[in-house]
Amino acid sequence: MAALTTLTPCQATALHFNIRISPHYTQSQNVYINHTKSIHKAKPSLLSSLAFSSLSTQSTSIIPTTLFSTSGSGSSWLQITMNHVASSPTGLREGPIYSVFPTNPAQVSSVQDLYEFICSGPLLDKVGQTAEKVAESIDKWLFYGSKLCRLFQLNELYLTIPEKARFYHYYIPVFLWCEDQISEHRSKFKEGEEIPPLVIGFSAPQGCGKTTLVFALDYLFRITGRKSATISIDDFYLTAEGQAKLREDNPGNALLELRGNAGSHDLPFSVETLTALSKLTKEGMKMKLPRYDKSAYRGKGDRADPSTWPEVEGPLTVILYEGWMLGFKPLPTEVVKAVDPQLETVNKNLEAYYDAWDKFINAWIVIKIQDPSCVYRWRLQAEIAMRDLGKPGMSDEEVRDFVSRYLPAYEAYLPTLYSEGPNGSDPNHLVVIEIDEGRNPILFE
């Protein structure tokens, strides 16, 4: 146990974590607790010798309101978390999380509790972390945790167990893995050479929280001085005119009636965009990132007006590219027809997607689910949260119809994605994260 030391209120904000297991914790709580017993703890002297600097209380959280799209694509976890946070007139969320700091000083002994909680996380080994590494970098963990609390408008002194797990068992370990991937990528170039940004692909079903994960990672990159860009496969959907032609060319095929499946994306446009992004290697180089408006044409969608697209500036260090079908591989015709005859055309369309998407990706994060039916429940939760916020949301029946157009592809392609990895991926640059119905990572073999 580390020596007891009186801290300033500012330090107490970062260090006073009351780790108690709630009876209302997620179903995977026993996995977390039991896993702690198998971790070799670092020497107490190592923890007690750590020097902690005060964390700034003046940072500003910036949360774009576009995260709450009318399509309901945002994570319900974030929506529920942010339910009572007001938006500023500029469309950004600003200001401190809270105004009252604890009056009683915390003790460094609480860092030991947080350290043990971190070491109980199911992703530690998978992302190349050890108990010794955590102990040596505990100040970074505290810093990142504090910043995430500020970003999501949470009081870091009173995080619930699921909130702690979300940050210290999920977001921060994944961020550290991404940092390692970036370091390895940059080490391959000689001094003075232009270094293209590392492209990290996030393949994950709808509603499982990938958008919020990418949002958190992008924020952590920015506060640590790295320039990053985020983009989704949704941004490459066909225009409304293109979608109409797709429906005409595939009459009676429900899987291609609306946007979503392979064939409903503008692949030349995605190649153009990803190629241009990879060339943002110098100061002053700028480009706009395309965005898609899912609310256009009564929900059928259309490409957003370019005047509304956000702008990014080089030199980019990392590009975070997310999508529900990234890495899917075409399968033998008889396999997809056995799932759904309408998939035959989708499967044929998928053949062109490797050159348009996957070949640009240098490292992969695959978020694995056990049961694709979770997508329906998650999407329904998201739409309910949208309606609770007073924003347009799909009805329960509309959600059921919407998700039904994706389930055949999940059934056909997810088994191969999980067993073989994404199309063209390198096992040395791939991490698979299995999550439970609460969207929390769990241990698996």
N, C-alpha and C positions, 0 to 999 in steps of 0.2 A: 504494500500500500504506500502511495506517495505521501510525503510529509505534508502536514496541514499548513496551509499558508493563507493569510488574509489577502483578498483581492479587492481591487477597486470595483465600483459598480459597473464600469464598462467591461472589465475582465469577467465579472460575475455573469454578465449577460451571455458571454461566450461559453463559460465553463460550468454553469450550474444546471446540470441535467439530472432530473429526478427519474431514474430508471426503475419503473415498477411495471410488472406484467399485469395488464388489465384482463379481467375475465371475459371482456368483449373483444379481445384481440382476434385476428383472423384465424382461420382453421389451420394455418401452417405454423402457429406459434410454437408448437412442440418441436418442429423441425429446427427452428432458430435456437431454442433453449438447449436441446440435446446436442446440437452441433457445437455449442460452446465448449462442451466437455472434451471434444477432440482437438481443440486448438491449444497449442503450446503457448502459454502466456510469456510475454517478454519480462525480463528482469525488472523488479520494482525500481531498482536504482536508475534504470534507463528512463522510466516515466518521470521519476522525481527530479531528474536532471534537466528535463526539457524546459526551455525558456519560452514563455508565451508573451506575445506583444498584444497590446490593446487593439481591439477591432474597432474600426471607425463606425460611429453611429450616425454619420451624415450621408451615407450612400442613399441613392434614390432607386426605387424599383420602377422598372419600365415594362408594362404589360400591355401589348397592343390589343385593342378591343377586337381585332380581327380574329383572335383566338376563339372567340365565341361566334363562329360563323353561323349563318342561318341554316346551314346544312346539318348542324349538330355534330360536326366532325371533332370538336374539342373533347378533351377527356372529362368525364363526369366528375372524376376525383378533383380536378382543378376547379370545375364549375361549382361544385359544392363548397370547396374550400374558399372560393372567392365570392360566394353568394352575397355576402354582406359588405363587400368593399365597393365604395363608390367610384365612378369614373370621373376623370377630370374633363373640363370642356374641350381639351385638345385631343381627347381620345386615348390619353395615356394615363396610367395609374401612377400617382406620384405620392411622395411624402413618406415619413417614417411609419414603421409598423405600429409602434405603440409609443406612448410618451412617458410612462412611469417605469423607472428602473427599480430593481429590488433595493430595499433599504438595508437588509442584512447581507453582509459579505458572504460569498460562497467560499468553498474550500476546494483546494486542488484535488482532494480525494475523490470528488465527483468525476474528475477526468478518468479515473480508473473505471468507474461504472460505464462511462461512454465508450472507453477503449474496449471493455469486455463486450458491450453491445455490438460494436463494429465487428469485432472478431467472431461474433456468432452469426454473421451474415452468410447466406448461402452462396454468394457470388465471389467470396474472397479468393478462393483458390483459382476459380475460373478466369479471373482477371489478372492473375499473377501477383496477388498481394499475399503477404504472410503477416503473422502477428508481430514479428520483429519490424517489418516495414511500416506497419500501422503505428507502432510505438515511436519509430523514428520520425514519422511525418504527421504525428497527431495534431500539430499546430495547423497544418494544411486542412485536415479534416474539419477542425473546428471553424476555420475561416470559411471553407466552402459551405458548411452547414449553416453558419450565420448568414451568409449571403443568400442561400436558398430560402431561409426563413423570411428574409426581407423581401425577396422576389415574390413569394407566395403569400405575403402579408400574414405571417404566422408569428406568434410570440414564442421565441426560442426557449423561454423558460418553462413553457407549459405545453410542449409538444405531446400529442398522444402517441401511444406505441405505434399505430399504423403510420403516423406522420414521420416518426423517427426512422421506422423501417424504410419508408419511401426514400428518404434522403440518404441514410447511412448504410442501408443494405442494397440500394439500387442506384440512385442517380450518381452519387459520388464514386462508387466503385466503377461504374461504366465510364464516367468522366476520366478517371485515372487510366483505364484501359485505352481510351481514345488518345490520351496524352502520350502513352507509351507507343502507340501506333504512329503518331505524328513524329515523335523523336526518331523512331526507326526509319521512317520515310525520309526525313530530312537528312539523316546521316548518309544516305546514298549519294548525295550531291557534294561536289567539291566547293570550296570557298569561292564565292564570286559568281557561281552559277545561279541562274534563275530556277527557283524551286516551285513547281506547280503545287497547288493545294492538294492535300490528301482528301479523297472522296470516300466518305463512310456511308455505306448503305444500311438502312434500317428496314428490314422486312418484317412486317407484323400485321396481323388481322385488324380490321376496323374496330375501334372502340376499346382497344387494349391499353391505350395510354401512350402510344408512340409519339403522337404530336406533342404531348406535354413533356415527355422525356427529351425530345429534340429541342424543345423550347428551353428547358432547364440547362441542357448542355451548351446551347448557343450562348446563353447568359453567362455561364461559367467561363467559357472561352473568352468572352468579351471582357469580363472583369479581370482576367489574368493576362490581358494584353494581346490576345490573338484575334485576328480578323477572320470572321466566319460568315458563311452564307447558308441559309436553309431553303430547301426546295422540296416539293412533293410531286409524285407522279400525277396528282390531281391537277397540277398547274399545266399539264400537257394534254388535257382533254381536247377533243375536237371542238371547234366552234359550233354554235347552234346550227349553222348551215351544214357543217360537216356531219353532225349527229343525225340531222334529218336525212341526209343522203345514205348514211349507214343503215338507218331503219328501212329505207326504200330498197336498198340492195340485199337486205336480209329479212324479207317479210315472214312474219310468224315466229321469228327467233326471239324469244323473250329475253335472252341473255345479251342481245345486242340492241334491244329496243331503247334502252337508256344508257347513259355513260357508265363506265365501270370496268367491264371485261376487256381482254385483249382485242384490239380492233377499234376501240373508242378513243385512242390517243393519237395525237399528231406527232408521229415519230421523227420526221425530218426536223420539226420545230424543236424537239427535245435534243436531238443531236447538235443542232445549231447552238442551243442555249448552254448545254453542258460543255461543248467545245470552247465557247467564249468564256465561260466561267473559269475553266482550267487555265486560261491564258492571263488571268488577272494577277500578275506576278510583280507588278511595279506600283510604286506610289503614284497616285493621280489617275490611275486607270479605273474607269467606272463603267457600270452597266446596270440596267434595270432587270429585276427578276420578274418573270411573268407570274401572273396570278389568275385564278379562275373564280368566277362569280357563280356559285351554286344556286343562288336565289333567282337568277335571271330566268325569264320565260316560265314563270310560275314553278320554279324548281327544276326545270329541265336543264338549266345552266347555259353559260356562255363564257367565253374568255373575257376577263375584265378589261376595262378601258386601260390602255397602256399608260395614260396619265396618272393612274392610281397605283402603278407598280412600284414597289420599294426599290431603292437604289443601293448597290453595294460598291465598295471601293477597295482596290488592291493595296498592298499585296495580300491576297487571301492565304490563310494557313490551312483552312479546312472547309469542306463543303459537306453539309449534313443532308443526305438525300433519303427521303422516307416514302414508303408506299406499301400497300397491302399485298401486292403481287410481285414486288421486286424479287428477282432470283428464281421465279417459276420457270421450269423447263418443259418444253413440248414433250408429250408422251405418245406412245403408239396409239393409233387411231382407235383400235378396239378397246383400249383401256378407258379412254375418255367417253366413248360411246356407251360403254357399260354404265358409266355414272349418269350421263345425260346425253342423249343424241345431239342436243343443241350445242354441246361443247365441241363438236367436231370442227366447226368453223372457227371458234375461239382458239382451239388448239393450233390450227393452221396459221392463224394470225400471230400467235405467240412466237413463231419461228423467227420473226424479224426483231424481236424485242432485245435479244442479247446485244446486238450491234448498236441498238439505239440507247440502251440503258446500262445493262450489266457490265459491259466492257469498260465503262468509265469508273467503276467502283473498285477501290483499292483494298478496303477493309469492310467487313460485314458484321452487323449485329442482327441476329435472328431471334425474334421473340416468339417463343413456342407456347401453344395452348394445347390442352388435352382434348377439348371438345369444341368444335366449331360453332355449336349452338350457343356458346357464350357470346358470340358476336351479336346475336339478336338481343340478349338481355342487356349487354353493354350499350348497344345503340338505343334501346328503349330508355335506359337510365339517362343517357345523354339528352334525348329529346324531352324527357320529363323535366330535366334540369333546365333546358332551354326555355320551356314553357313557364317554369317557376320564375325565371328571370324576366319574364314578360317579352321574350323574343319568339319569333315564329318557330314552330317545331312540328314535325310530322305526327300524325295520329298513330295510335298503336297499330292499326291495320296497315297504314302506309309504311311503317317501319317493317312490318312482317313482309310486305311485298318487296320492299327495297332490299332487305337482306337476302330474300329467297333468290335473288338474281346473282348473288355472290357464292352462296353455299355450294353449288356444284363444282366451282373452281377450287374452293377450299378442299372439298372431299377428294378431288382428283390430284391436286398438285402439292398439298401440304405434306403428305407422307414422304415424297421424294425430296422435298426441300429439307425436311428434318433428318432424313437418313443420309443424304449425299451432300447437303449444303447447297447454297445458291448456285446458279448457273455461272461457271467459270471462277468460283471462289477458291482461295488458297486456305487450307486448314490452319495455317500459321497466322492467318489474319481474319479469323472468324471466331466469334463467341456466340453460343446459343444460350438464351436465357429462358427458362421455362417459368411461366407465371401461373398463379392460381386464379380463381374466379374473382378475388379481390384485387387483381392486377399486381400482386406482390410476387417477387421471384421466390422460387422454391428449389430445394435440392432435388436432383434427379441423376440417375446413372446414365 
